[in-house]
């Protein structure tokens, strides 16, 4: 069998059907729009994610007999209240703690250097003076680069403030109309697709369930983990509690890697504040318990309806999509990997079932 025959057989299997070609076109157009216009349309995509997240709450109200418009208004008012709280209370607190941490960095560095001197004096055969000087040189360069980045960030703050104002104005407006006119917007989108779309409907229903479960579950996970971390660090009297809690909360976006990376600032702040003592060990143990409970209890409960994906696939997806789209690529790495898995699973099977005359199973929406 020649390569040409193999290639022709593969194309006939996957792209001989009209729906398969339409699905391929939709996928290419969607990814191209995000790649080329993602930065320009970032407020729209942000509002789309938020509206998708809030639609479950609106649906819960309407199922209990609340009129649709009233449910949208109640949910929207709650969303705006949370947004204003984050923008004018939590964000300034985190920013002040970040500035304080940057200003405290030289003292932390001096304390770490003294600890290294003590360690080298105790174990002269384990750590040589040359190694210690090399470590100090690397740390000095990193701190210098951190200071330069902080200065650059402060100089560019005007543009960031303007972007923040645009988000605070545009995103709530878009979210309101997406929730209020959901049926008409979805109907218009469906009118652009052909009437015959069995394969697209199968994949859409699967991804609608997967992505809805992931976004809502991940948002709840971030809030729970961040809140527990905040009260835990406050209980031990750790400084920069709000900043560290936010970092711990967002660390769940990147499974396995996030927990390991955020361990460094938590350990650094605890080590500087408490020294190498029992309190330092208690903080690290408490942080480890939080991550263990999240990975083994909370995440399985929240994502029980999500398809299992191998850890290697998750890490590859985070690296790939994060490299393309930054924060949102990291946030949607798992659902995008789930989309690819659903496509690989449903595409040939859907075509084969259609060709065999089998009835596709109904999917609840």
C-alpha positions as CSV (number, residue, x, y, z in Angstrom):
1,X,0.0,0.0,0.0
2,X,1.5,3.3,-1.1
3,X,1.7,6.5,0.9
4,X,-0.7,8.1,-1.5
5,X,-3.3,5.3,-0.9
6,X,-2.9,5.6,2.9
7,X,-3.3,9.4,2.8
8,X,-6.4,9.1,0.5
9,X,-7.9,6.5,2.8
10,X,-7.3,8.8,5.8
11,X,-8.8,11.8,4.1
12,X,-11.8,9.8,2.9
13,X,-12.4,8.6,6.5
14,X,-12.3,12.0,8.2
15,X,-13.2,14.6,5.5
16,X,-15.5,12.9,3.1
17,X,-18.5,14.0,5.1
18,X,-19.9,17.5,4.6
19,X,-20.2,18.0,8.4
20,X,-16.6,17.1,9.0
21,X,-15.4,19.8,6.6
22,X,-17.7,22.4,8.2
23,X,-16.4,21.4,11.6
24,X,-12.8,21.8,10.4
25,X,-13.6,25.2,9.0
26,X,-15.3,26.3,12.2
27,X,-12.3,25.2,14.3
28,X,-9.7,26.9,12.0
29,X,-11.8,30.1,11.9
30,X,-12.2,30.1,15.7
31,X,-8.6,29.5,16.5
32,X,-7.5,32.1,13.8
33,X,-9.8,34.7,15.3
34,X,-8.4,34.2,18.8
35,X,-4.8,34.2,17.6
36,X,-5.0,37.2,15.4
37,X,-7.7,39.3,17.2
38,X,-7.3,37.9,20.7
39,X,-5.7,41.1,22.1
40,X,-8.1,43.4,20.4
41,X,-11.2,41.4,21.4
42,X,-9.9,40.6,24.9
43,X,-12.8,42.4,26.7
44,X,-15.3,40.5,24.5
45,X,-13.7,37.1,25.3
46,X,-13.5,38.0,29.0
47,X,-17.2,38.9,29.0
48,X,-18.0,35.7,27.2
49,X,-16.3,33.6,29.9
50,X,-18.0,35.5,32.7
51,X,-21.4,35.3,31.1
52,X,-20.8,31.5,30.6
53,X,-20.0,31.3,34.2
54,X,-23.0,33.3,35.4
55,X,-25.5,31.6,33.1
56,X,-25.7,28.6,35.4
57,X,-26.8,30.9,38.2
58,X,-29.4,32.6,36.0
59,X,-30.7,29.2,34.9
60,X,-31.0,28.1,38.6
61,X,-33.2,31.2,39.3
62,X,-35.4,30.6,36.3
63,X,-35.9,27.0,37.1
64,X,-37.4,28.2,40.4
65,X,-40.0,30.3,38.7
66,X,-38.1,33.7,38.7
67,X,-38.7,35.7,35.5
68,X,-35.7,35.7,33.2
69,X,-35.1,39.4,33.2
70,X,-35.4,39.6,37.0
71,X,-32.9,36.7,37.4
72,X,-30.5,38.4,35.0
73,X,-30.7,41.7,36.9
74,X,-30.2,40.0,40.3
75,X,-27.2,38.0,39.1
76,X,-25.7,41.0,37.3
77,X,-26.0,43.3,40.4
78,X,-24.2,40.6,42.4
79,X,-21.5,40.3,39.7
80,X,-20.9,44.1,39.6
81,X,-20.7,44.2,43.4
82,X,-18.0,41.5,43.4
83,X,-16.2,43.3,40.6
84,X,-16.2,46.6,42.4
85,X,-15.0,44.9,45.7
86,X,-12.1,43.3,43.8
87,X,-11.2,46.6,42.0
88,X,-11.4,49.0,44.9
89,X,-10.7,46.9,48.0
90,X,-8.8,43.7,47.2
91,X,-6.6,44.9,44.4
92,X,-5.2,48.0,46.3
93,X,-4.5,45.7,49.3
94,X,-2.6,43.2,47.1
95,X,-0.8,46.0,45.3
96,X,0.4,47.6,48.6
97,X,1.5,44.2,49.9
98,X,3.4,43.6,46.6
99,X,5.2,47.0,46.9
100,X,6.0,46.2,50.5
101,X,7.4,42.9,49.6
102,X,9.6,44.4,46.9
103,X,10.9,47.0,49.4
104,X,11.6,44.3,51.9
105,X,13.5,42.1,49.4
106,X,17.0,43.6,50.2
107,X,16.5,42.8,53.9
108,X,15.4,39.3,53.0
109,X,18.4,38.9,50.8
110,X,20.7,40.1,53.7
111,X,19.0,37.6,56.0
112,X,19.5,34.8,53.5
113,X,23.1,35.7,53.1
114,X,23.7,35.6,56.8
115,X,22.0,32.2,56.9
116,X,24.3,30.9,54.1
117,X,27.3,32.2,56.0
118,X,26.2,30.3,59.1
119,X,25.5,27.2,57.1
120,X,29.0,27.4,55.5
121,X,30.6,27.9,58.9
122,X,28.8,24.8,60.2
123,X,29.5,22.6,57.2
124,X,32.7,23.9,55.5
125,X,33.1,20.7,53.5
126,X,29.6,20.8,52.1
127,X,29.5,24.4,50.9
128,X,32.6,26.0,49.7
129,X,33.1,29.8,49.7
130,X,33.2,29.9,45.9
131,X,29.8,28.1,45.8
132,X,28.4,30.6,48.3
133,X,29.7,33.6,46.3
134,X,28.2,32.1,43.1
135,X,24.8,31.7,44.8
136,X,24.9,35.2,46.1
137,X,25.8,36.6,42.7
138,X,22.9,34.8,41.1
139,X,20.5,36.1,43.7
140,X,21.8,39.6,43.4
141,X,21.2,39.6,39.6
142,X,17.7,38.2,40.1
143,X,16.9,40.9,42.6
144,X,18.3,43.6,40.3
145,X,16.1,42.4,37.5
146,X,13.1,42.3,39.8
147,X,13.6,45.9,40.7
148,X,14.0,46.9,37.0
149,X,10.7,45.1,36.2
150,X,9.0,46.8,39.1
151,X,10.2,50.2,37.8
152,X,9.1,49.4,34.2
153,X,5.7,48.4,35.6
154,X,5.3,51.6,37.5
155,X,6.3,53.7,34.4
156,X,3.7,51.8,32.3
157,X,1.0,52.1,35.0
158,X,-0.9,54.8,33.1
159,X,-1.6,52.4,30.2
160,X,-2.6,49.6,32.7
161,X,-5.0,52.0,34.4
162,X,-6.6,52.9,31.1
163,X,-6.9,49.2,30.3
164,X,-8.5,48.5,33.7
165,X,-11.0,51.3,33.2
166,X,-11.9,49.9,29.8
167,X,-12.4,46.4,31.3
168,X,-14.5,47.8,34.2
169,X,-16.8,49.6,31.8
170,X,-17.0,47.3,28.7
171,X,-17.0,43.9,30.4
172,X,-20.1,44.4,32.6
173,X,-22.1,45.9,29.7
174,X,-21.2,43.0,27.5
175,X,-22.0,40.5,30.3
176,X,-25.4,42.0,30.8
177,X,-26.5,41.8,27.2
178,X,-25.0,38.3,26.8
179,X,-27.1,37.1,29.7
180,X,-30.3,39.1,28.8
181,X,-30.3,38.2,25.0
182,X,-28.7,34.8,25.3
183,X,-31.4,33.0,23.3
184,X,-31.3,35.5,20.4
185,X,-27.5,35.5,20.3
186,X,-27.3,31.7,20.3
187,X,-30.1,31.6,17.7
188,X,-28.2,34.0,15.4
189,X,-25.0,32.0,15.8
190,X,-26.8,28.7,14.9
191,X,-28.4,30.4,11.9
192,X,-24.9,30.8,10.4
193,X,-24.4,27.1,10.5
194,X,-26.0,24.6,8.1
195,X,-29.3,22.9,9.0
196,X,-27.6,19.5,9.0
197,X,-25.2,19.6,11.9
198,X,-25.5,16.3,13.8
199,X,-21.7,15.9,14.4
200,X,-21.3,19.6,15.4
201,X,-24.3,19.2,17.9
202,X,-22.8,16.1,19.4
203,X,-19.4,17.7,20.0
204,X,-20.9,21.1,21.1
205,X,-23.2,19.4,23.8
206,X,-20.2,17.4,25.1
207,X,-18.0,20.5,25.3
208,X,-20.8,22.7,26.7
209,X,-21.0,20.3,29.6
210,X,-17.2,19.9,30.0
211,X,-16.4,23.6,29.8
212,X,-19.3,24.7,32.0
213,X,-18.2,22.2,34.7
214,X,-14.5,23.3,34.4
215,X,-15.0,27.0,34.5
216,X,-17.4,27.0,37.4
217,X,-15.5,24.3,39.3
218,X,-12.1,26.1,38.7
219,X,-13.6,29.4,39.9
220,X,-14.9,27.8,43.1
221,X,-11.6,26.0,43.6
222,X,-9.7,29.2,43.4
223,X,-12.0,31.0,45.9
224,X,-11.9,28.1,48.4
225,X,-8.2,27.5,48.2
226,X,-7.3,31.2,48.3
227,X,-9.7,31.8,51.3
228,X,-8.4,28.8,53.3
229,X,-4.8,29.9,52.6
230,X,-5.6,33.5,53.7
231,X,-7.0,32.4,57.1
232,X,-4.3,29.8,57.5
233,X,-1.5,32.4,56.9
234,X,-3.3,34.9,59.1
235,X,-3.5,32.4,61.9
236,X,0.2,32.0,61.9
237,X,0.8,35.7,61.7
238,X,2.5,35.6,58.3
239,X,3.0,38.9,56.6
240,X,1.7,39.7,53.0
241,X,-1.2,37.3,53.8
242,X,-3.5,38.6,51.0
243,X,-0.8,38.5,48.3
244,X,0.3,35.0,49.2
245,X,-3.3,33.8,49.4
246,X,-4.1,35.1,45.9
247,X,-0.9,33.4,44.6
248,X,-1.9,30.1,46.3
249,X,-5.5,30.4,44.9
250,X,-4.3,31.0,41.3
251,X,-1.7,28.2,41.6
252,X,-4.6,25.7,41.1
253,X,-4.8,26.9,37.4
254,X,-1.7,24.9,36.6
255,X,-2.0,21.4,38.2
256,X,1.2,20.0,39.9
257,X,3.4,22.9,38.6
258,X,1.5,25.7,40.3
259,X,1.7,24.2,43.8
260,X,5.5,23.6,43.4
261,X,6.2,27.1,42.1
262,X,4.2,29.0,44.7
263,X,6.0,27.0,47.5
264,X,9.0,29.2,46.9
265,X,7.5,32.6,47.8
266,X,5.6,31.1,50.7
267,X,8.8,29.4,52.1
268,X,10.8,32.6,51.5
269,X,8.4,34.9,53.4
270,X,7.9,32.4,56.2
271,X,11.7,31.8,56.5
272,X,12.4,35.5,56.6
273,X,9.7,36.2,59.2
274,X,10.1,33.2,61.5
275,X,13.6,32.0,60.6
276,X,14.4,28.3,60.5
277,X,12.1,27.5,63.4
278,X,9.1,25.4,64.4
279,X,6.8,28.1,63.2
280,X,8.5,28.0,59.8
281,X,7.9,24.2,59.6
282,X,4.3,24.6,60.7
283,X,3.6,27.1,57.9
284,X,5.1,24.7,55.3
285,X,3.2,21.7,56.7
286,X,-0.1,23.7,56.7
287,X,0.6,24.8,53.1
288,X,1.3,21.2,52.1
289,X,-2.0,20.1,53.8
290,X,-3.9,22.7,51.8
291,X,-2.4,21.5,48.5
292,X,-3.0,17.8,49.4
293,X,-6.6,18.4,50.3
294,X,-7.1,20.4,47.1
295,X,-5.6,17.8,44.9
296,X,-7.1,14.7,46.6
297,X,-10.5,15.9,47.9
298,X,-11.6,19.3,46.5
299,X,-10.6,18.9,42.8
300,X,-12.1,15.4,42.4
301,X,-15.4,16.6,43.9
302,X,-15.6,19.7,41.7
303,X,-14.5,18.0,38.5
304,X,-16.2,14.7,38.9
305,X,-18.0,15.2,35.5
306,X,-14.9,16.2,33.6
307,X,-13.1,13.7,31.4
308,X,-10.0,12.3,32.9
309,X,-6.9,13.5,31.1
310,X,-3.4,12.1,31.7
311,X,-1.1,14.5,33.7
312,X,1.4,14.5,30.9
313,X,-1.4,15.8,28.5
314,X,-2.3,18.5,31.1
315,X,1.3,19.7,31.4
316,X,1.8,19.8,27.6
317,X,-1.6,21.6,27.1
318,X,-0.6,24.2,29.8
319,X,2.8,24.8,28.2
320,X,1.4,25.0,24.6
321,X,-1.8,27.1,25.1
322,X,-0.1,29.2,27.8
323,X,2.7,30.0,25.4
324,X,0.1,31.1,22.8
325,X,-2.5,33.0,24.9
326,X,-0.8,33.7,28.2
327,X,-3.1,33.7,31.3
328,X,-6.3,32.7,29.4
329,X,-4.3,29.9,27.6
330,X,-3.3,28.5,31.0
331,X,-6.9,28.9,32.3
332,X,-8.4,27.1,29.4
333,X,-5.6,24.6,28.8
334,X,-7.6,21.7,30.3
335,X,-10.9,22.4,28.5
336,X,-9.0,22.9,25.2
337,X,-7.3,19.5,25.8
338,X,-10.7,18.1,26.5
339,X,-12.0,19.6,23.2
340,X,-9.2,17.9,21.3
341,X,-9.9,14.6,23.0
342,X,-13.6,14.9,22.2
343,X,-12.8,15.7,18.6
344,X,-10.5,12.7,18.3
345,X,-13.2,10.5,19.9
346,X,-16.3,11.8,18.3
347,X,-15.2,12.7,14.8
348,X,-14.6,9.3,13.2
349,X,-17.3,7.6,15.4
350,X,-19.9,10.2,14.4
351,X,-19.2,9.8,10.7
352,X,-19.2,6.0,11.0
353,X,-22.5,6.0,12.9
354,X,-24.1,8.3,10.3
355,X,-22.8,6.1,7.4
356,X,-24.1,3.0,9.2
357,X,-27.5,4.5,9.7
358,X,-27.3,4.4,13.4
359,X,-29.3,6.8,15.6
360,X,-27.1,9.2,17.5
361,X,-27.9,9.2,21.2
362,X,-29.7,12.2,22.5
363,X,-27.7,14.6,24.7
364,X,-29.2,16.7,27.4
365,X,-28.5,20.4,27.2
